[in-house]
Amino acid sequence: MKKRCVVFGGGGFIGSHLTEALVNTNYEVAVFARGSNKDISNLSKVIDKITFIKGDIQNISLIKKFVKRDDIIFDFISSSLP
């Protein structure tokens, strides 16, 4: 059984490169991101190989729905707002 990784902010520059590396290393990958056109563009090489979860990090019920106890979590969420 493949280990699953969840990459928060996986559509950004760093997160998308990590996502590609994880997919190429044969991990099951879920990306949690806002779903902007830039997110989709950054993930274009692997979008058909991942689970893409469009959402807001403040939506705790959505996170609880998709994150499982044994998942490996990477957090690359950032904001330009203080």
C-alpha positions as CSV (number, residue, x, y, z in Angstrom):
1,M,0.0,0.0,0.0
2,K,1.4,3.4,-1.0
3,K,1.9,6.0,1.7
4,R,-0.2,9.1,1.1
5,C,1.1,12.6,1.3
6,V,-1.1,15.7,1.6
7,V,0.6,18.9,0.5
8,F,-1.1,22.0,1.8
9,G,-0.3,24.9,-0.6
10,G,0.7,22.3,-3.2
11,G,-0.2,24.6,-6.1
12,G,2.4,27.2,-5.2
13,F,6.0,27.2,-6.6
14,I,7.6,25.1,-3.9
15,G,4.6,22.9,-3.2
16,S,4.1,22.0,-6.8
17,H,7.7,21.0,-7.2
18,L,7.5,18.8,-4.1
19,T,4.2,17.4,-5.4
20,E,5.9,16.4,-8.7
21,A,8.8,14.8,-6.8
22,L,6.5,12.8,-4.6
23,V,4.4,11.6,-7.6
24,N,7.6,10.6,-9.3
25,T,8.8,8.7,-6.2
26,N,5.5,6.7,-6.3
27,Y,3.6,8.3,-3.4
28,E,-0.1,8.8,-3.5
29,V,-0.5,12.6,-3.3
30,A,-3.4,14.9,-2.4
31,V,-2.9,18.6,-2.8
32,F,-5.0,21.1,-0.8
33,A,-5.0,24.5,-2.4
34,R,-7.2,27.5,-3.3
35,G,-7.6,26.2,-6.8
36,S,-6.5,29.3,-8.7
37,N,-5.5,29.1,-12.3
38,K,-1.8,29.5,-11.2
39,D,-2.2,26.4,-8.9
40,I,-3.6,24.4,-11.8
41,S,-0.9,25.6,-14.1
42,N,1.9,24.8,-11.7
43,L,0.5,21.2,-11.3
44,S,-0.1,20.6,-15.0
45,K,2.5,17.8,-15.3
46,V,0.8,15.8,-12.5
47,I,-2.8,17.0,-12.2
48,D,-4.1,13.7,-13.5
49,K,-2.0,11.7,-11.0
50,I,-3.1,13.5,-7.8
51,T,-6.2,14.2,-5.8
52,F,-6.8,18.0,-5.9
53,I,-8.8,19.4,-3.0
54,K,-9.9,23.0,-3.6
55,G,-10.5,24.8,-0.3
56,D,-9.6,27.2,2.4
57,I,-7.2,26.3,5.2
58,Q,-9.7,27.8,7.7
59,N,-12.3,25.2,6.7
60,I,-11.6,22.6,9.4
61,S,-14.4,20.3,8.5
62,L,-13.1,20.0,4.9
63,I,-9.6,19.3,6.2
64,K,-11.0,16.6,8.6
65,K,-12.8,15.0,5.7
66,F,-9.7,14.6,3.6
67,V,-6.8,14.2,5.9
68,K,-6.3,10.7,7.4
69,R,-4.5,9.7,10.5
70,D,-1.5,8.1,8.7
71,D,-1.0,10.8,6.1
72,I,2.3,12.5,5.7
73,I,1.6,16.3,5.8
74,F,3.6,19.0,4.2
75,D,2.5,22.6,4.8
76,F,3.5,25.3,2.2
77,I,0.6,27.6,2.8
78,S,1.6,31.3,2.8
79,S,-0.1,34.6,2.7
80,S,0.9,38.1,1.8
81,L,-1.5,39.4,4.5
82,P,-0.1,39.9,8.0
